[in-house]
Amino acid sequence: MDKNTAAYLFQSRRGQDRIHRVQAWKILNAAAQEVGISEIGTHTLRKTFGYHFYQKYKDVAVLQQIFNHSSPAVTMRYIGINQDIMDEAVDGFSL
């Protein structure tokens, strides 16, 4: 597959077309229930992508553009990085 050819993560059984958001949600929720996860959705994938993209590249500016956020701070909060930083700071703190 060349770089101009898109492959869908969730491909339709009816051919080369993609499935729609609602069908993706149904598939994700069925899989999540099988492994005991109760709260998951298509938005979960978006946030998870952002979190792992940031962990690999540390490029919040690109993520801000991808997510169309108004600031890097919004993007960092959205993907949970701020919470990770606070948790690490508290875990390492002692009197």
C-alpha positions as CSV (number, residue, x, y, z in Angstrom):
1,M,0.0,0.0,0.0
2,D,1.4,3.4,-0.9
3,K,1.2,6.4,1.4
4,N,-1.7,7.9,-0.6
5,T,-3.9,4.9,-0.1
6,A,-5.9,4.9,3.1
7,A,-6.7,1.7,5.0
8,Y,-9.6,2.0,7.4
9,L,-9.2,0.6,10.9
10,F,-12.9,-0.5,10.8
11,Q,-13.7,-1.6,7.2
12,S,-17.2,-2.4,6.1
13,R,-18.0,-6.0,5.3
14,R,-19.7,-4.7,2.1
15,G,-16.6,-3.7,0.3
16,Q,-13.7,-1.2,0.6
17,D,-15.8,1.5,2.3
18,R,-15.5,2.6,5.9
19,I,-18.0,2.0,8.6
20,H,-19.7,4.9,10.3
21,R,-19.2,6.2,13.8
22,V,-22.2,4.4,15.3
23,Q,-21.1,1.0,14.0
24,A,-17.5,1.6,15.3
25,W,-19.0,2.4,18.7
26,K,-21.0,-0.8,18.7
27,I,-17.9,-2.9,17.8
28,L,-15.8,-1.1,20.5
29,N,-18.4,-1.6,23.2
30,A,-18.9,-5.2,22.4
31,A,-15.1,-5.9,22.6
32,A,-14.9,-3.8,25.8
33,Q,-17.7,-5.8,27.5
34,E,-15.9,-9.0,26.6
35,V,-12.8,-7.9,28.6
36,G,-14.8,-6.3,31.4
37,I,-14.5,-2.6,30.5
38,S,-17.7,-0.7,30.8
39,E,-16.9,2.8,29.7
40,I,-15.4,3.2,26.2
41,G,-16.3,4.9,23.0
42,T,-14.9,6.3,19.8
43,H,-13.8,9.4,21.7
44,T,-11.7,7.2,23.8
45,L,-9.6,6.3,20.8
46,R,-9.1,9.9,19.9
47,K,-7.8,10.8,23.4
48,T,-5.7,7.6,23.5
49,F,-4.1,8.4,20.1
50,G,-3.3,11.9,21.4
51,Y,-1.7,10.6,24.6
52,H,0.5,8.1,22.9
53,F,1.4,10.5,20.1
54,Y,2.6,13.0,22.7
55,Q,4.5,10.3,24.7
56,K,6.4,9.4,21.5
57,Y,7.0,12.8,19.9
58,K,6.5,15.3,22.7
59,D,5.0,17.6,20.0
60,V,2.0,19.3,21.5
61,A,1.8,21.9,18.7
62,V,1.0,19.2,16.1
63,L,-1.6,17.6,18.4
64,Q,-3.2,21.0,19.0
65,Q,-3.6,21.4,15.2
66,I,-4.9,17.8,14.8
67,F,-7.5,18.4,17.5
68,N,-8.2,22.0,16.5
69,H,-7.7,23.2,20.1
70,S,-7.3,26.8,21.0
71,S,-4.0,26.3,23.0
72,P,-1.4,23.8,24.0
73,A,-2.7,23.9,27.6
74,V,-6.1,22.7,26.4
75,T,-4.5,19.8,24.4
76,M,-2.4,18.8,27.4
77,R,-5.4,18.7,29.7
78,Y,-7.5,16.9,27.1
79,I,-5.0,14.0,26.7
80,G,-4.4,13.8,30.5
81,I,-0.7,14.8,30.5
82,N,-1.2,17.5,33.1
83,Q,-2.7,14.8,35.4
84,D,0.3,12.5,34.8
85,I,2.7,15.3,35.7
86,M,0.8,16.1,38.9
87,D,0.6,12.4,39.9
88,E,4.3,12.0,39.4
89,A,5.1,15.1,41.4
90,V,2.9,14.0,44.3
91,D,4.2,10.4,44.3
92,G,7.8,11.7,44.6
93,F,7.0,14.2,47.4
94,S,7.6,13.5,51.0
95,L,8.2,15.6,54.1
